[in-house]
Amino acid sequence: MILVTRLNGATFHLNALYIEKIESFPDTTITLTTGTKYVVLDSLDAVNERITRFYQSVQLLSNPHLRGEEDEE
């Protein structure tokens, strides 16, 4: 889960596994795989950083092949 902030200042947690895309129009818009969209105050870079940290915390990026490391033993 990542913490994001709505335009009205309220924060909420969003399951990063369901994020399909993130766009900046200039407000950051997060689209989920369900089609639900959230417009948030957080910058696109901040959201991407939180997603990466979340993936690392659940070891989704622990596979060396996913990281681009070919010769891990």
Steps between C-alpha positions, in 0.01 A plus 500: 500500500617852427385822665362770266323832555172603339458852364304594815799403719360171629746211491423138424681176426485350153596145406792549258447157346183627331656809339486480122636844413593837643468821300558868564249742346655707698324339800616145558232251392528137609298245303440157652451174313131524594469829308468710816691828481641708785631855465762570766720786618812284503741540210541225244860447614395471866234241416747300288751503786237374746397223259861389461552497878177300542608243238837466673335459841290208375803367311328529166826643363720244674525273194833581331348445155235765569776740604684434173785303658564206271784314675378484862574176681 
